């Protein structure tokens, strides 16, 4: 079965530059539903971090839009 990848914007916590991140839809839904961290990366500062509660909420709205 082919996995659906979902691209979403992230902002570097150091300089606020926007980058794209991608995960499979199933990885994102699993992380959101089970309170698992979603690790993202910004090249500008070679920085990895877990999405904040606000970023997770925004991502949830993007991946599961309201009916």
PQR file with spaces between the fields and no chain letter, atoms N, CA, C, O and H, PARSE charges and radii, in Angstrom:
ATOM       1  N    UNK     1       0.837   -1.185    0.000 -0.4000 1.5000
ATOM       2  CA   UNK     1       0.000    0.000    0.000 -0.0000 2.0000
ATOM       3  C    UNK     1       0.884    1.251    0.000  0.5500 1.7000
ATOM       4  O    UNK     1       1.892    1.309    0.705 -0.5500 1.4000
ATOM       5  N    UNK     2       0.504    2.226   -0.780 -0.4000 1.5000
ATOM       6  CA   UNK     2       1.250    3.476   -0.878 -0.0000 2.0000
ATOM       7  C    UNK     2       0.814    4.420    0.237  0.5500 1.7000
ATOM       8  O    UNK     2      -0.375    4.671    0.432 -0.5500 1.4000
ATOM       9  H    UNK     2      -0.314    2.179   -1.353  0.4000 1.0000
ATOM      10  N    UNK     3       1.796    4.934    0.960 -0.4000 1.5000
ATOM      11  CA   UNK     3       1.508    5.890    2.035 -0.0000 2.0000
ATOM      12  C    UNK     3       1.336    7.293    1.458  0.5500 1.7000
ATOM      13  O    UNK     3       2.028    7.667    0.511 -0.5500 1.4000
ATOM      14  H    UNK     3       2.763    4.730    0.802  0.4000 1.0000
ATOM      15  N    UNK     4       0.439    8.045    2.011 -0.4000 1.5000
ATOM      16  CA   UNK     4       0.228    9.426    1.612 -0.0000 2.0000
ATOM      17  C    UNK     4       1.112   10.311    2.481  0.5500 1.7000
ATOM      18  O    UNK     4       0.991   10.308    3.706 -0.5500 1.4000
ATOM      19  H    UNK     4      -0.124    7.742    2.780  0.4000 1.0000
ATOM      20  N    UNK     5       2.007   11.074    1.838 -0.4000 1.5000
ATOM      21  CA   UNK     5       2.848   12.005    2.578 -0.0000 2.0000
ATOM      22  C    UNK     5       2.162   13.357    2.638  0.5500 1.7000
ATOM      23  O    UNK     5       1.523   13.791    1.679 -0.5500 1.4000
ATOM      24  H    UNK     5       2.105   11.076    0.843  0.4000 1.0000
ATOM      25  N    UNK     6       2.301   13.998    3.753 -0.4000 1.5000
ATOM      26  CA   UNK     6       1.686   15.300    3.992 -0.0000 2.0000
ATOM      27  C    UNK     6       2.800   16.296    4.288  0.5500 1.7000
ATOM      28  O    UNK     6       3.556   16.121    5.243 -0.5500 1.4000
ATOM      29  H    UNK     6       2.819   13.646    4.532  0.4000 1.0000
ATOM      30  N    UNK     7       2.901   17.343    3.468 -0.4000 1.5000
ATOM      31  CA   UNK     7       3.897   18.399    3.693 -0.0000 2.0000
ATOM      32  C    UNK     7       3.242   19.533    4.471  0.5500 1.7000
ATOM      33  O    UNK     7       2.092   19.894    4.221 -0.5500 1.4000
ATOM      34  H    UNK     7       2.287   17.485    2.692  0.4000 1.0000
ATOM      35  N    UNK     8       3.995   20.088    5.418 -0.4000 1.5000
ATOM      36  CA   UNK     8       3.445   21.172    6.224 -0.0000 2.0000
ATOM      37  C    UNK     8       4.565   22.146    6.591  0.5500 1.7000
ATOM      38  O    UNK     8       5.721   21.740    6.719 -0.5500 1.4000
ATOM      39  H    UNK     8       4.929   19.794    5.621  0.4000 1.0000
ATOM      40  N    UNK     9       4.233   23.421    6.761 -0.4000 1.5000
ATOM      41  CA   UNK     9       5.253   24.413    7.094 -0.0000 2.0000
ATOM      42  C    UNK     9       5.630   24.355    8.570  0.5500 1.7000
ATOM      43  O    UNK     9       4.789   24.107    9.434 -0.5500 1.4000
ATOM      44  H    UNK     9       3.295   23.751    6.657  0.4000 1.0000
ATOM      45  N    UNK    10       6.903   24.588    8.835 -0.4000 1.5000
ATOM      46  CA   UNK    10       7.396   24.753   10.204 -0.0000 2.0000
ATOM      47  C    UNK    10       8.268   26.004   10.214  0.5500 1.7000
ATOM      48  O    UNK    10       8.817   26.395    9.184 -0.5500 1.4000
ATOM      49  H    UNK    10       7.586   24.789    8.132  0.4000 1.0000
ATOM      50  N    UNK    11       8.388   26.614   11.357 -0.4000 1.5000
ATOM      51  CA   UNK    11       9.202   27.831   11.480 -0.0000 2.0000
ATOM      52  C    UNK    11      10.333   27.597   12.468  0.5500 1.7000
ATOM      53  O    UNK    11      10.119   27.139   13.590 -0.5500 1.4000
ATOM      54  H    UNK    11       7.942   26.297   12.194  0.4000 1.0000
ATOM      55  N    UNK    12      11.528   27.917   12.028 -0.4000 1.5000
ATOM      56  CA   UNK    12      12.698   27.765   12.880 -0.0000 2.0000
ATOM      57  C    UNK    12      12.472   28.534   14.181  0.5500 1.7000
ATOM      58  O    UNK    12      12.111   29.710   14.148 -0.5500 1.4000
ATOM      59  H    UNK    12      11.701   28.288   11.116  0.4000 1.0000
ATOM      60  N    UNK    13      12.682   27.881   15.326 -0.4000 1.5000
ATOM      61  CA   UNK    13      12.470   28.576   16.602 -0.0000 2.0000
ATOM      62  C    UNK    13      13.542   29.630   16.897  0.5500 1.7000
ATOM      63  O    UNK    13      13.391   30.426   17.823 -0.5500 1.4000
ATOM      64  H    UNK    13      12.975   26.925   15.353  0.4000 1.0000
ATOM      65  N    UNK    14      14.617   29.635   16.113 -0.4000 1.5000
ATOM      66  CA   UNK    14      15.685   30.607   16.335 -0.0000 2.0000
ATOM      67  C    UNK    14      15.483   31.872   15.501  0.5500 1.7000
ATOM      68  O    UNK    14      15.559   32.982   16.027 -0.5500 1.4000
ATOM      69  H    UNK    14      14.739   28.988   15.361  0.4000 1.0000
ATOM      70  N    UNK    15      15.222   31.701   14.180 -0.4000 1.5000
ATOM      71  CA   UNK    15      15.123   32.877   13.305 -0.0000 2.0000
ATOM      72  C    UNK    15      13.753   33.041   12.643  0.5500 1.7000
ATOM      73  O    UNK    15      13.519   34.020   11.934 -0.5500 1.4000
ATOM      74  H    UNK    15      15.161   30.799   13.753  0.4000 1.0000
ATOM      75  N    UNK    16      12.854   32.091   12.871 -0.4000 1.5000
ATOM      76  CA   UNK    16      11.489   32.116   12.350 -0.0000 2.0000
ATOM      77  C    UNK    16      11.393   31.901   10.839  0.5500 1.7000
ATOM      78  O    UNK    16      10.338   32.135   10.250 -0.5500 1.4000
ATOM      79  H    UNK    16      13.044   31.296   13.447  0.4000 1.0000
ATOM      80  N    UNK    17      12.478   31.461   10.209 -0.4000 1.5000
ATOM      81  CA   UNK    17      12.422   31.153    8.782 -0.0000 2.0000
ATOM      82  C    UNK    17      11.532   29.933    8.570  0.5500 1.7000
ATOM      83  O    UNK    17      11.567   28.979    9.348 -0.5500 1.4000
ATOM      84  H    UNK    17      13.335   31.271   10.687  0.4000 1.0000
ATOM      85  N    UNK    18      10.727   29.981    7.496 -0.4000 1.5000
ATOM      86  CA   UNK    18       9.816   28.876    7.225 -0.0000 2.0000
ATOM      87  C    UNK    18      10.505   27.775    6.426  0.5500 1.7000
ATOM      88  O    UNK    18      11.240   28.039    5.475 -0.5500 1.4000
ATOM      89  H    UNK    18      10.699   30.756    6.864  0.4000 1.0000
ATOM      90  N    UNK    19      10.248   26.539    6.835 -0.4000 1.5000
ATOM      91  CA   UNK    19      10.751   25.354    6.149 -0.0000 2.0000
ATOM      92  C    UNK    19       9.594   24.396    5.965  0.5500 1.7000
ATOM      93  O    UNK    19       8.563   24.520    6.626 -0.5500 1.4000
ATOM      94  H    UNK    19       9.650   26.324    7.608  0.4000 1.0000
ATOM      95  N    UNK    20       9.765   23.443    5.067 -0.4000 1.5000
ATOM      96  CA   UNK    20       8.752   22.407    4.876 -0.0000 2.0000
ATOM      97  C    UNK    20       9.198   21.133    5.561  0.5500 1.7000
ATOM      98  O    UNK    20      10.372   20.764    5.532 -0.5500 1.4000
ATOM      99  H    UNK    20      10.603   23.343    4.530  0.4000 1.0000
ATOM     100  N    UNK    21       8.251   20.481    6.167 -0.4000 1.5000
ATOM     101  CA   UNK    21       8.497   19.181    6.761 -0.0000 2.0000
ATOM     102  C    UNK    21       7.476   18.229    6.168  0.5500 1.7000
ATOM     103  O    UNK    21       6.431   18.664    5.684 -0.5500 1.4000
ATOM     104  H    UNK    21       7.297   20.780    6.190  0.4000 1.0000
ATOM     105  N    UNK    22       7.763   16.948    6.198 -0.4000 1.5000
ATOM     106  CA   UNK    22       6.781   15.993    5.698 -0.0000 2.0000
ATOM     107  C    UNK    22       6.845   14.705    6.502  0.5500 1.7000
ATOM     108  O    UNK    22       7.908   14.269    6.943 -0.5500 1.4000
ATOM     109  H    UNK    22       8.612   16.595    6.591  0.4000 1.0000
ATOM     110  N    UNK    23       5.696   14.127    6.672 -0.4000 1.5000
ATOM     111  CA   UNK    23       5.523   12.843    7.353 -0.0000 2.0000
ATOM     112  C    UNK    23       4.374   12.140    6.646  0.5500 1.7000
ATOM     113  O    UNK    23       3.607   12.763    5.912 -0.5500 1.4000
ATOM     114  H    UNK    23       4.832   14.481    6.314  0.4000 1.0000
ATOM     115  N    UNK    24       4.265   10.849    6.873 -0.4000 1.5000
ATOM     116  CA   UNK    24       3.090   10.178    6.323 -0.0000 2.0000
ATOM     117  C    UNK    24       1.882   10.621    7.139  0.5500 1.7000
ATOM     118  O    UNK    24       1.990   10.967    8.315 -0.5500 1.4000
ATOM     119  H    UNK    24       4.888   10.343    7.469  0.4000 1.0000
ATOM     120  N    UNK    25       0.749   10.598    6.486 -0.4000 1.5000
ATOM     121  CA   UNK    25      -0.474   11.003    7.182 -0.0000 2.0000
ATOM     122  C    UNK    25      -0.709   10.110    8.390  0.5500 1.7000
ATOM     123  O    UNK    25      -1.146   10.584    9.438 -0.5500 1.4000
ATOM     124  H    UNK    25       0.661   10.317    5.530  0.4000 1.0000
ATOM     125  N    UNK    26      -0.420    8.809    8.249 -0.4000 1.5000
ATOM     126  CA   UNK    26      -0.640    7.885    9.365 -0.0000 2.0000
ATOM     127  C    UNK    26       0.295    8.195   10.536  0.5500 1.7000
ATOM     128  O    UNK    26      -0.109    8.058   11.691 -0.5500 1.4000
ATOM     129  H    UNK    26      -0.065    8.424    7.397  0.4000 1.0000
ATOM     130  N    UNK    27       1.544    8.613   10.262 -0.4000 1.5000
ATOM     131  CA   UNK    27       2.465    8.994   11.344 -0.0000 2.0000
ATOM     132  C    UNK    27       1.941   10.209   12.105  0.5500 1.7000
ATOM     133  O    UNK    27       1.991   10.260   13.333 -0.5500 1.4000
ATOM     134  H    UNK    27       1.873    8.725    9.324  0.4000 1.0000
ATOM     135  N    UNK    28       1.441   11.178   11.354 -0.4000 1.5000
ATOM     136  CA   UNK    28       0.943   12.406   11.978 -0.0000 2.0000
ATOM     137  C    UNK    28      -0.292   12.116   12.828  0.5500 1.7000
ATOM     138  O    UNK    28      -0.379   12.550   13.976 -0.5500 1.4000
ATOM     139  H    UNK    28       1.400   11.136   10.356  0.4000 1.0000
ATOM     140  N    UNK    29      -1.229   11.391   12.266 -0.4000 1.5000
ATOM     141  CA   UNK    29      -2.462   11.078   12.996 -0.0000 2.0000
ATOM     142  C    UNK    29      -2.141   10.277   14.250  0.5500 1.7000
ATOM     143  O    UNK    29      -2.696   10.544   15.316 -0.5500 1.4000
ATOM     144  H    UNK    29      -1.158   11.038   11.334  0.4000 1.0000
ATOM     145  N    UNK    30      -1.248    9.295   14.132 -0.4000 1.5000
ATOM     146  CA   UNK    30      -0.859    8.492   15.295 -0.0000 2.0000
ATOM     147  C    UNK    30      -0.229    9.369   16.378  0.5500 1.7000
ATOM     148  O    UNK    30      -0.562    9.234   17.556 -0.5500 1.4000
ATOM     149  H    UNK    30      -0.797    9.078   13.266  0.4000 1.0000
ATOM     150  N    UNK    31       0.673   10.260   15.989 -0.4000 1.5000
ATOM     151  CA   UNK    31       1.338   11.136   16.964 -0.0000 2.0000
ATOM     152  C    UNK    31       0.333   12.070   17.637  0.5500 1.7000
ATOM     153  O    UNK    31       0.384   12.280   18.848 -0.5500 1.4000
ATOM     154  H    UNK    31       0.944   10.369   15.032  0.4000 1.0000
ATOM     155  N    UNK    32      -0.579   12.627   16.842 -0.4000 1.5000
ATOM     156  CA   UNK    32      -1.570   13.542   17.414 -0.0000 2.0000
ATOM     157  C    UNK    32      -2.544   12.813   18.338  0.5500 1.7000
ATOM     158  O    UNK    32      -2.865   13.304   19.420 -0.5500 1.4000
ATOM     159  H    UNK    32      -0.621   12.456   15.858  0.4000 1.0000
ATOM     160  N    UNK    33      -3.008   11.651   17.912 -0.4000 1.5000
ATOM     161  CA   UNK    33      -3.988   10.901   18.702 -0.0000 2.0000
ATOM     162  C    UNK    33      -3.406   10.302   19.973  0.5500 1.7000
ATOM     163  O    UNK    33      -4.120   10.132   20.962 -0.5500 1.4000
ATOM     164  H    UNK    33      -2.747   11.252   17.033  0.4000 1.0000
ATOM     165  N    UNK    34      -2.120    9.981   19.957 -0.4000 1.5000
ATOM     166  CA   UNK    34      -1.500    9.298   21.090 -0.0000 2.0000
ATOM     167  C    UNK    34      -0.482   10.147   21.841  0.5500 1.7000
ATOM     168  O    UNK    34       0.330    9.634   22.611 -0.5500 1.4000
ATOM     169  H    UNK    34      -1.540   10.119   19.154  0.4000 1.0000
ATOM     170  N    UNK    35      -0.542   11.468   21.602 -0.4000 1.5000
ATOM     171  CA   UNK    35       0.320   12.424   22.287 -0.0000 2.0000
ATOM     172  C    UNK    35       1.809   12.066   22.178  0.5500 1.7000
ATOM     173  O    UNK    35       2.561   12.189   23.145 -0.5500 1.4000
ATOM     174  H    UNK    35      -1.202   11.885   20.977  0.4000 1.0000
ATOM     175  N    UNK    36       2.214   11.626   20.990 -0.4000 1.5000
ATOM     176  CA   UNK    36       3.626   11.336   20.724 -0.0000 2.0000
ATOM     177  C    UNK    36       4.269   12.580   20.125  0.5500 1.7000
ATOM     178  O    UNK    36       3.594   13.355   19.448 -0.5500 1.4000
ATOM     179  H    UNK    36       1.603   11.527   20.205  0.4000 1.0000
ATOM     180  N    UNK    37       5.557   12.783   20.362 -0.4000 1.5000
ATOM     181  CA   UNK    37       6.221   13.964   19.792 -0.0000 2.0000
ATOM     182  C    UNK    37       6.320   13.885   18.268  0.5500 1.7000
ATOM     183  O    UNK    37       6.461   12.807   17.691 -0.5500 1.4000
ATOM     184  H    UNK    37       6.106   12.154   20.912  0.4000 1.0000
ATOM     185  N    UNK    38       6.243   15.044   17.642 -0.4000 1.5000
ATOM     186  CA   UNK    38       6.475   15.158   16.208 -0.0000 2.0000
ATOM     187  C    UNK    38       7.745   15.984   16.030  0.5500 1.7000
ATOM     188  O    UNK    38       7.739   17.195   16.251 -0.5500 1.4000
ATOM     189  H    UNK    38       6.128   15.920   18.111  0.4000 1.0000
ATOM     190  N    UNK    39       8.817   15.337   15.635 -0.4000 1.5000
ATOM     191  CA   UNK    39      10.125   15.967   15.510 -0.0000 2.0000
ATOM     192  C    UNK    39      10.246   16.584   14.121  0.5500 1.7000
ATOM     193  O    UNK    39       9.949   15.936   13.118 -0.5500 1.4000
ATOM     194  H    UNK    39       8.822   14.354   15.455  0.4000 1.0000
ATOM     195  N    UNK    40      10.685   17.839   14.068 -0.4000 1.5000
ATOM     196  CA   UNK    40      10.874   18.542   12.797 -0.0000 2.0000
ATOM     197  C    UNK    40      12.268   19.164   12.758  0.5500 1.7000
ATOM     198  O    UNK    40      12.996   19.149   13.750 -0.5500 1.4000
ATOM     199  H    UNK    40      10.927   18.366   14.883  0.4000 1.0000
ATOM     200  N    UNK    41      12.627   19.710   11.597 -0.4000 1.5000
ATOM     201  CA   UNK    41      13.997   20.172   11.370 -0.0000 2.0000
ATOM     202  C    UNK    41      14.001   21.460   10.558  0.5500 1.7000
ATOM     203  O    UNK    41      13.187   21.639    9.651 -0.5500 1.4000
ATOM     204  H    UNK    41      12.036   19.723   10.791  0.4000 1.0000
ATOM     205  N    UNK    42      14.928   22.357   10.893 -0.4000 1.5000
ATOM     206  CA   UNK    42      15.170   23.572   10.116 -0.0000 2.0000
ATOM     207  C    UNK    42      16.638   23.594    9.702  0.5500 1.7000
ATOM     208  O    UNK    42      17.531   23.527   10.546 -0.5500 1.4000
ATOM     209  H    UNK    42      15.589   22.212   11.630  0.4000 1.0000
ATOM     210  N    UNK    43      16.875   23.688    8.401 -0.4000 1.5000
ATOM     211  CA   UNK    43      18.250   23.686    7.887 -0.0000 2.0000
ATOM     212  C    UNK    43      19.045   24.926    8.283  0.5500 1.7000
ATOM     213  O    UNK    43      20.257   24.851    8.485 -0.5500 1.4000
ATOM     214  H    UNK    43      16.149   23.743    7.716  0.4000 1.0000
ATOM     215  N    UNK    44      18.373   26.054    8.394 -0.4000 1.5000
ATOM     216  CA   UNK    44      19.070   27.323    8.624 -0.0000 2.0000
ATOM     217  C    UNK    44      19.988   27.279    9.847  0.5500 1.7000
ATOM     218  O    UNK    44      21.068   27.870    9.836 -0.5500 1.4000
ATOM     219  H    UNK    44      17.389   26.115    8.231  0.4000 1.0000
ATOM     220  N    UNK    45      19.564   26.588   10.886 -0.4000 1.5000
ATOM     221  CA   UNK    45      20.371   26.479   12.100 -0.0000 2.0000
ATOM     222  C    UNK    45      20.685   25.033   12.463  0.5500 1.7000
ATOM     223  O    UNK    45      21.139   24.743   13.570 -0.5500 1.4000
ATOM     224  H    UNK    45      18.687   26.108   10.895  0.4000 1.0000
ATOM     225  N    UNK    46      20.436   24.123   11.509 -0.4000 1.5000
ATOM     226  CA   UNK    46      20.664   22.698   11.731 -0.0000 2.0000
ATOM     227  C    UNK    46      20.021   22.290   13.058  0.5500 1.7000
ATOM     228  O    UNK    46      20.659   21.682   13.917 -0.5500 1.4000
ATOM     229  H    UNK    46      20.068   24.359   10.610  0.4000 1.0000
ATOM     230  N    UNK    47      18.744   22.640   13.198 -0.4000 1.5000
ATOM     231  CA   UNK    47      18.044   22.536   14.477 -0.0000 2.0000
ATOM     232  C    UNK    47      16.877   21.569   14.397  0.5500 1.7000
ATOM     233  O    UNK    47      16.058   21.659   13.482 -0.5500 1.4000
ATOM     234  H    UNK    47      18.226   23.134   12.500  0.4000 1.0000
ATOM     235  N    UNK    48      16.792   20.651   15.337 -0.4000 1.5000
ATOM     236  CA   UNK    48      15.675   19.721   15.470 -0.0000 2.0000
ATOM     237  C    UNK    48      14.884   20.094   16.713  0.5500 1.7000
ATOM     238  O    UNK    48      15.461   20.505   17.720 -0.5500 1.4000
ATOM     239  H    UNK    48      17.457   20.577   16.080  0.4000 1.0000
ATOM     240  N    UNK    49      13.564   19.953   16.647 -0.4000 1.5000
ATOM     241  CA   UNK    49      12.728   20.204   17.824 -0.0000 2.0000
ATOM     242  C    UNK    49      11.411   19.463   17.671  0.5500 1.7000
ATOM     243  O    UNK    49      11.048   19.028   16.578 -0.5500 1.4000
ATOM     244  H    UNK    49      13.095   19.619   15.830  0.4000 1.0000
ATOM     245  N    UNK    50      10.706   19.329   18.775 -0.4000 1.5000
ATOM     246  CA   UNK    50       9.364   18.740   18.766 -0.0000 2.0000
ATOM     247  C    UNK    50       8.360   19.868   18.616  0.5500 1.7000
ATOM     248  O    UNK    50       8.519   20.937   19.206 -0.5500 1.4000
ATOM     249  H    UNK    50      11.000   19.684   19.663  0.4000 1.0000
ATOM     250  N    UNK    51       7.331   19.625   17.828 -0.4000 1.5000
ATOM     251  CA   UNK    51       6.306   20.645   17.651 -0.0000 2.0000
ATOM     252  C    UNK    51       5.668   21.009   18.989  0.5500 1.7000
ATOM     253  O    UNK    51       5.437   20.149   19.839 -0.5500 1.4000
ATOM     254  H    UNK    51       7.202   18.757   17.349  0.4000 1.0000
ATOM     255  N    UNK    52       5.393   22.278   19.153 -0.4000 1.5000
ATOM     256  CA   UNK    52       4.732   22.763   20.366 -0.0000 2.0000
ATOM     257  C    UNK    52       3.247   22.412   20.305  0.5500 1.7000
ATOM     258  O    UNK    52       2.751   21.947   19.279 -0.5500 1.4000
ATOM     259  H    UNK    52       5.581   22.977   18.463  0.4000 1.0000
ATOM     260  N    UNK    53       2.560   22.637   21.394 -0.4000 1.5000
ATOM     261  CA   UNK    53       1.115   22.368   21.451 -0.0000 2.0000
ATOM     262  C    UNK    53       0.375   23.189   20.398  0.5500 1.7000
ATOM     263  O    UNK    53      -0.543   22.681   19.754 -0.5500 1.4000
ATOM     264  H    UNK    53       2.964   23.016   22.227  0.4000 1.0000
ATOM     265  N    UNK    54       0.757   24.433   20.217 -0.4000 1.5000
ATOM     266  CA   UNK    54       0.118   25.296   19.220 -0.0000 2.0000
ATOM     267  C    UNK    54       0.380   24.782   17.811  0.5500 1.7000
ATOM     268  O    UNK    54      -0.532   24.723   16.986 -0.5500 1.4000
ATOM     269  H    UNK    54       1.503   24.846   20.741  0.4000 1.0000
ATOM     270  N    UNK    55       1.643   24.406   17.534 -0.4000 1.5000
ATOM     271  CA   UNK    55       1.985   23.874   16.216 -0.0000 2.0000
ATOM     272  C    UNK    55       1.243   22.559   15.946  0.5500 1.7000
ATOM     273  O    UNK    55       0.800   22.307   14.826 -0.5500 1.4000
ATOM     274  H    UNK    55       2.383   24.454   18.204  0.4000 1.0000
ATOM     275  N    UNK    56       1.116   21.735   16.974 -0.4000 1.5000
ATOM     276  CA   UNK    56       0.389   20.459   16.837 -0.0000 2.0000
ATOM     277  C    UNK    56      -1.089   20.728   16.537  0.5500 1.7000
ATOM     278  O    UNK    56      -1.690   20.048   15.705 -0.5500 1.4000
ATOM     279  H    UNK    56       1.476   21.940   17.884  0.4000 1.0000
ATOM     280  N    UNK    57      -1.661   21.705   17.206 -0.4000 1.5000
ATOM     281  CA   UNK    57      -3.056   22.063   16.976 -0.0000 2.0000
ATOM     282  C    UNK    57      -3.257   22.558   15.543  0.5500 1.7000
ATOM     283  O    UNK    57      -4.216   22.168   14.876 -0.5500 1.4000
ATOM     284  H    UNK    57      -1.173   22.257   17.882  0.4000 1.0000
ATOM     285  N    UNK    58      -2.353   23.414   15.075 -0.4000 1.5000
ATOM     286  CA   UNK    58      -2.424   23.916   13.699 -0.0000 2.0000
ATOM     287  C    UNK    58      -2.317   22.768   12.698  0.5500 1.7000
ATOM     288  O    UNK    58      -3.058   22.725   11.716 -0.5500 1.4000
ATOM     289  H    UNK    58      -1.574   23.731   15.617  0.4000 1.0000
ATOM     290  N    UNK    59      -1.402   21.845   12.946 -0.4000 1.5000
ATOM     291  CA   UNK    59      -1.227   20.697   12.065 -0.0000 2.0000
ATOM     292  C    UNK    59      -2.473   19.815   12.070  0.5500 1.7000
ATOM     293  O    UNK    59      -2.889   19.309   11.028 -0.5500 1.4000
ATOM     294  H    UNK    59      -0.799   21.880   13.744  0.4000 1.0000
ATOM     295  N    UNK    60      -3.052   19.640   13.231 -0.4000 1.5000
ATOM     296  CA   UNK    60      -4.266   18.834   13.342 -0.0000 2.0000
ATOM     297  C    UNK    60      -5.392   19.427   12.486  0.5500 1.7000
ATOM     298  O    UNK    60      -6.128   18.695   11.823 -0.5500 1.4000
ATOM     299  H    UNK    60      -2.714   20.051   14.078  0.4000 1.0000
ATOM     300  N    UNK    61      -5.516   20.738   12.509 -0.4000 1.5000
ATOM     301  CA   UNK    61      -6.541   21.408   11.697 -0.0000 2.0000
ATOM     302  C    UNK    61      -6.258   21.241   10.201  0.5500 1.7000
ATOM     303  O    UNK    61      -7.188   21.144    9.399 -0.5500 1.4000
ATOM     304  H    UNK    61      -4.918   21.332   13.048  0.4000 1.0000
ATOM     305  N    UNK    62      -4.977   21.206    9.827 -0.4000 1.5000
ATOM     306  CA   UNK    62      -4.621   21.046    8.415 -0.0000 2.0000
ATOM     307  C    UNK    62      -4.891   19.619    7.938  0.5500 1.7000
ATOM     308  O    UNK    62      -5.381   19.409    6.829 -0.5500 1.4000
ATOM     309  H    UNK    62      -4.222   21.285   10.478  0.4000 1.0000
ATOM     310  N    UNK    63      -4.574   18.665    8.769 -0.4000 1.5000
ATOM     311  CA   UNK    63      -4.677   17.269    8.336 -0.0000 2.0000
ATOM     312  C    UNK    63      -6.088   16.725    8.491  0.5500 1.7000
ATOM     313  O    UNK    63      -6.493   15.810    7.774 -0.5500 1.4000
ATOM     314  H    UNK    63      -4.176   18.836    9.670  0.4000 1.0000
ATOM     315  N    UNK    64      -6.840   17.303    9.442 -0.4000 1.5000
ATOM     316  CA   UNK    64      -8.232   16.872    9.657 -0.0000 2.0000
ATOM     317  C    UNK    64      -9.127   18.103    9.683  0.5500 1.7000
ATOM     318  O    UNK    64      -9.590   18.523   10.743 -0.5500 1.4000
ATOM     319  H    UNK    64      -6.511   18.046   10.024  0.4000 1.0000
ATOM     320  N    UNK    65      -9.367   18.675    8.510 -0.4000 1.5000
ATOM     321  CA   UNK    65     -10.187   19.896    8.490 -0.0000 2.0000
ATOM     322  C    UNK    65     -11.599   19.627    9.023  0.5500 1.7000
ATOM     323  O    UNK    65     -12.134   18.525    8.896 -0.5500 1.4000
ATOM     324  H    UNK    65      -8.992   18.334    7.649  0.4000 1.0000
ATOM     325  N    UNK    66     -12.170   20.649    9.611 -0.4000 1.5000
ATOM     326  CA   UNK    66     -13.538   20.539   10.153 -0.0000 2.0000
ATOM     327  C    UNK    66     -14.520   20.270    9.028  0.5500 1.7000
ATOM     328  O    UNK    66     -14.367   20.777    7.918 -0.5500 1.4000
ATOM     329  H    UNK    66     -11.735   21.544    9.714  0.4000 1.0000
ATOM     330  N    UNK    67     -15.506   19.484    9.321 -0.4000 1.5000
ATOM     331  CA   UNK    67     -16.510   19.117    8.277 -0.0000 2.0000
ATOM     332  C    UNK    67     -17.469   20.247    8.011  0.5500 1.7000
ATOM     333  O    UNK    67     -18.364   20.114    7.177 -0.5500 1.4000
ATOM     334  H    UNK    67     -15.631   19.072   10.223  0.4000 1.0000
